[in-house]
């Protein structure tokens, strides 16, 4: 926690001979970030303290109001924007990070590897565009190794209901990274949007203004899917779909041909949101059901069928999980059950 708070400053003050001097905090290696190489070791980027999975203070941590489900893993997110550059905030709430930025996300479980990270994924903004790289942490936790081809990592953990899961956790290959992070054929970040993006509470307006061109726009408005106080069942269900499905299910995403669009900004009353929508590209994923969402009838809504499946030919999302998110599916079941039958 001390280092999280320290990330809000780029320099530390210390005493030397009775006089205050400025000691610059260590920073990532900008030449590696903006270069063309794909370093075999994560340490080349200098994002973490040597032989450690502890991030440098100069990186900024952030959280999301509603996060993507990834086999109940805990995630630690952070970003780096080079000095003198700023991220721009668009009218639709998207955040455009400048060239030279890097977004890192580490995955782990409290009861795996002593709580240390299992994997760290990077999104690097270079002159030619965004590059996605997955790194798997070595057994000693001192560094991580590039896994362009992906890998299956055996892990065992308990979900919130106490059930023990033993899975082969899927670290995505480079092409699978693009499958989720694709917008109009280009790799882009999918998590950081102003409606869902939360900076540390200690971040001052001045500090926000250093990294963002419109700091006042950084106001998360989307509810937290599992917090009833943050919004209605319908609003929280829509937030869940936005984060877990809409990166593919949008007009410019990899599932655009399905005609099912699940962004927070899409009209939840329209057929393209799934209500009364017949399958177009679901294949056996529809299980013979007529509608993605059958109002008042979750048991006959193939959206639920796919969310509760782990069959590789049926499950949605297609990548990123080996278990069923029972709590998320329960929220969507409640949302559909509360809809008036007939969609009125």
C-alpha positions in Angstrom: 0.0 0.0 0.0 2.9 2.4 0.7 4.1 2.0 -2.8 0.7 2.5 -4.2 0.5 5.9 -2.5 4.0 6.6 -3.6 3.0 6.1 -7.2 1.3 9.5 -7.0 4.6 11.3 -6.9 7.5 11.1 -9.4 10.1 12.1 -6.8 10.9 11.5 -3.2 12.4 13.9 -0.7 15.2 12.9 1.6 17.7 14.6 3.9 21.4 14.9 3.0 23.6 17.0 5.1 20.7 19.0 6.5 19.5 20.0 3.0 16.5 18.6 1.2 17.4 17.0 -2.1 15.2 15.4 -4.7 15.7 11.7 -5.5 14.1 10.7 -8.8 12.0 7.5 -8.5 13.1 4.7 -10.8 11.2 4.7 -14.1 10.5 2.1 -16.8 13.0 1.8 -19.7 11.4 4.0 -22.3 13.8 2.8 -25.1 12.5 -0.8 -24.6 8.9 0.4 -24.5 9.1 2.4 -27.7 11.5 0.0 -29.4 10.6 -2.8 -31.8 11.9 -5.8 -29.8 9.8 -8.4 -28.0 12.0 -9.0 -24.9 12.1 -12.6 -23.7 12.1 -11.4 -20.1 9.7 -9.0 -18.4 12.5 -7.3 -16.5 13.7 -5.7 -19.7 10.9 -3.1 -19.4 11.9 -2.2 -15.9 8.3 -2.1 -14.6 9.1 -3.9 -11.4 11.8 -3.8 -8.7 14.7 -6.1 -9.5 14.0 -9.8 -8.9 10.5 -8.9 -7.7 6.9 -8.7 -8.8 6.5 -5.4 -6.9 5.8 -2.5 -9.3 7.9 0.6 -9.4 6.4 3.6 -7.6 6.4 5.6 -10.9 3.7 3.4 -12.3 0.1 4.3 -11.5 -2.3 1.7 -10.1 -5.9 1.7 -11.1 -9.0 -0.4 -10.6 -12.3 -1.0 -12.5 -15.8 -0.6 -11.1 -16.8 -3.8 -12.8 -14.0 -6.1 -13.9 -13.7 -8.9 -16.5 -14.1 -12.3 -15.0 -11.0 -14.5 -15.3 -11.4 -17.7 -13.3 -11.8 -15.8 -10.0 -8.2 -14.5 -10.3 -7.2 -11.3 -8.5 -5.8 -8.6 -10.8 -3.4 -5.8 -10.2 -3.6 -3.1 -12.9 -1.2 -0.2 -13.6 -0.1 2.1 -16.3 2.8 4.3 -17.3 2.6 7.5 -19.4 5.9 9.1 -20.3 6.6 12.5 -18.8 5.5 15.4 -21.0 2.7 13.3 -22.6 -0.9 13.0 -21.7 -3.8 10.6 -22.3 -6.8 12.2 -24.0 -10.4 11.6 -23.0 -12.9 11.4 -25.9 -16.6 12.4 -25.7 -17.6 8.7 -25.6 -15.5 8.1 -22.5 -12.7 6.2 -24.2 -9.2 7.0 -23.1 -6.5 7.4 -25.7 -3.1 6.7 -24.2 -0.2 8.3 -26.0 2.7 6.5 -27.8 5.2 5.4 -25.2 2.5 4.3 -22.7 2.3 0.8 -21.3 -0.6 -0.9 -19.5 0.2 -3.9 -17.3 -2.2 -6.4 -15.6 -1.0 -9.1 -13.3 -3.1 -12.2 -12.5 -2.9 -14.4 -9.4 -4.8 -16.1 -6.6 -4.2 -15.8 -2.8 -3.7 -19.5 -2.5 -1.4 -20.0 -5.5 2.3 -19.3 -5.5 2.1 -17.7 -2.1 -0.1 -15.0 -3.5 2.4 -14.0 -6.1 1.4 -13.2 -9.7 1.1 -16.1 -12.1 1.0 -14.0 -15.3 1.5 -10.4 -16.3 0.0 -9.1 -19.6 1.3 -6.0 -21.3 -0.3 -3.6 -23.8 2.5 -1.4 -25.2 1.7 1.6 -27.4 4.4 1.9 -30.1 4.6 4.1 -33.2 3.0 1.3 -35.3 0.2 0.7 -32.8 -0.5 -1.4 -29.7 1.4 -4.6 -29.0 0.0 -7.3 -26.7 2.5 -9.5 -24.9 1.8 -12.2 -22.2 4.5 -13.1 -19.6 4.4 -16.1 -17.2 6.2 -15.6 -13.9 9.1 -18.0 -13.2 8.8 -20.4 -10.3 11.1 -18.3 -8.1 9.0 -15.1 -8.7 12.0 -13.1 -9.7 11.2 -12.6 -13.4 8.7 -13.6 -16.0 9.2 -15.2 -19.4 7.5 -14.2 -22.7 4.9 -16.8 -23.9 3.9 -15.7 -27.4 2.4 -19.2 -28.0 0.4 -19.1 -24.8 0.4 -21.8 -22.2 -1.7 -23.8 -19.8 -0.7 -23.4 -16.1 -2.1 -25.8 -13.5 -3.6 -23.9 -10.6 -5.9 -24.8 -7.7 -8.0 -22.3 -5.9 -11.3 -21.7 -4.0 -14.1 -19.6 -5.4 -16.1 -17.3 -3.0 -18.6 -20.1 -2.3 -15.8 -22.3 -0.9 -15.7 -24.7 -3.9 -12.2 -25.9 -4.9 -11.3 -25.6 -8.5 -8.3 -27.4 -10.2 -7.9 -26.0 -13.7 -5.3 -25.5 -16.4 -5.3 -21.7 -16.4 -5.1 -20.4 -20.0 -2.4 -17.8 -20.7 -3.5 -16.5 -24.1 -1.3 -16.6 -27.1 -0.5 -13.4 -29.0 -3.4 -14.0 -31.5 -5.9 -14.6 -28.7 -4.9 -11.3 -27.2 -5.9 -9.6 -30.4 -9.2 -11.5 -30.5 -10.5 -9.7 -27.5 -8.5 -6.4 -27.9 -9.6 -5.9 -31.5 -11.5 -2.9 -32.7 -11.8 -2.5 -36.5 -9.0 -4.9 -36.8 -6.6 -3.0 -34.6 -5.4 -3.9 -31.1 -6.7 -1.4 -28.5 -7.1 -1.4 -24.7 -10.6 -2.5 -23.6 -10.7 -1.9 -19.9 -9.9 1.8 -19.3 -13.0 3.8 -20.1 -14.0 6.8 -18.0 -17.3 5.1 -17.0 -15.4 2.2 -15.4 -11.9 3.6 -14.6 -11.0 4.3 -11.0 -7.8 6.0 -9.9 -6.4 5.9 -6.4 -8.4 8.0 -4.0 -5.3 9.9 -3.1 -4.9 11.2 -6.6 -5.3 15.0 -6.6 -6.7 17.1 -9.4 -3.2 18.4 -10.0 -1.8 15.0 -10.3 -4.6 13.8 -12.7 -3.9 16.9 -14.8 -0.3 15.7 -15.3 -1.4 12.5 -17.1 -4.8 13.3 -18.6 -5.9 16.2 -20.8 -9.4 16.3 -19.2 -9.0 15.2 -15.6 -12.5 16.3 -14.7 -13.9 13.7 -17.2 -12.5 10.9 -15.1 -15.7 10.2 -13.3 -16.8 6.5 -13.2 -20.5 6.3 -13.7 -21.1 2.6 -14.4 -22.3 0.6 -11.4 -20.4 -2.2 -9.7 -21.9 -5.5 -10.9 -21.9 -7.1 -7.4 -22.9 -4.1 -5.3 -26.7 -3.6 -5.1 -26.2 -0.1 -3.6 -24.5 1.0 -6.9 -27.4 0.4 -9.2 -30.5 -1.6 -10.1 -30.3 -5.2 -11.1 -30.8 -4.1 -14.8 -28.0 -1.5 -14.6 -25.6 -3.9 -12.9 -26.4 -6.6 -15.5 -25.7 -4.2 -18.3 -22.4 -3.2 -16.6 -21.4 -6.9 -16.5 -22.2 -7.4 -20.1 -20.3 -4.3 -21.2 -17.2 -5.5 -19.5 -17.4 -9.2 -20.1 -18.9 -9.3 -23.6 -18.9 -6.0 -25.4 -15.2 -5.9 -26.3 -16.3 -8.5 -29.0 -20.0 -7.8 -29.2 -20.0 -4.4 -30.8 -20.2 -3.2 -34.4 -16.4 -3.0 -34.8 -15.5 -6.1 -32.7 -14.7 -9.6 -33.6 -18.3 -10.8 -33.0 -19.9 -8.0 -35.1 -21.4 -10.6 -37.4 -23.6 -11.9 -34.6 -25.6 -8.7 -34.6 -25.5 -8.8 -30.8 -24.2 -5.6 -29.3 -23.8 -5.3 -25.6 -22.0 -2.0 -24.9 -23.1 0.1 -22.0 -24.0 2.8 -24.6 -26.2 0.4 -26.6 -30.0 0.6 -26.3 -31.0 -2.2 -23.9 -34.5 -2.3 -25.4 -33.4 -3.0 -28.9 -33.3 -6.4 -30.6 -29.5 -6.0 -31.1 -29.2 -6.1 -27.3 -30.5 -9.7 -27.5 -34.1 -9.3 -26.3 -36.2 -11.4 -28.6 -33.1 -11.8 -30.9 -32.9 -15.0 -32.8 -29.5 -16.8 -33.3 -27.6 -15.8 -36.4 -24.1 -17.2 -35.8 -24.5 -19.1 -32.6 -24.4 -22.6 -34.2 -24.9 -25.3 -31.5 -24.4 -22.5 -29.0 -28.1 -21.7 -29.1 -29.0 -25.2 -27.9 -32.1 -25.1 -29.9 -33.4 -22.0 -28.0 -35.2 -19.3 -29.9 -33.8 -16.2 -28.3 -30.6 -14.8 -26.8 -32.8 -13.2 -24.2 -36.3 -14.5 -23.7 -37.9 -11.9 -21.3 -39.0 -13.5 -18.1 -37.5 -16.9 -19.0 -33.8 -17.2 -18.2 -33.9 -20.9 -18.6 -34.8 -20.5 -22.3 -32.3 -17.7 -23.0 -29.3 -19.0 -24.8 -27.2 -16.1 -23.5 -27.4 -17.8 -20.1 -26.8 -21.2 -21.6 -23.5 -20.1 -23.1 -22.4 -18.1 -20.0 -22.9 -21.2 -17.8 -21.1 -23.6 -20.2 -17.4 -24.6 -20.2 -17.7 -26.4 -23.5 -15.2 -24.8 -25.9 -17.7 -24.8 -28.7 -20.4 -23.2 -26.6 -18.9 -21.1 -23.8 -19.0 -17.4 -23.9 -16.7 -15.6 -23.7 -14.7 -18.0 -25.9 -11.4 -17.3 -24.2 -10.3 -16.1 -20.8 -12.1 -18.6 -18.5 -12.2 -22.3 -17.7 -14.8 -22.0 -14.9 -18.3 -20.7 -14.8 -18.8 -17.3 -13.1 -21.8 -18.5 -11.1 -22.4 -15.1 -9.3 -22.3 -13.2 -12.6 -24.7 -15.7 -14.3 -27.0 -15.5 -11.3 -27.2 -11.7 -11.7 -28.1 -12.0 -15.4 -30.7 -14.7 -14.6 -32.3 -12.4 -12.1 -32.3 -9.5 -14.7 -34.0 -11.7 -17.3 -36.4 -13.2 -14.9 -37.6 -9.7 -13.9 -38.3 -8.7 -17.5 -42.0 -8.7 -18.4 -42.7 -11.6 -20.7 -43.2 -10.5 -24.2 -40.6 -7.8 -23.8 -43.2 -5.1 -22.8 
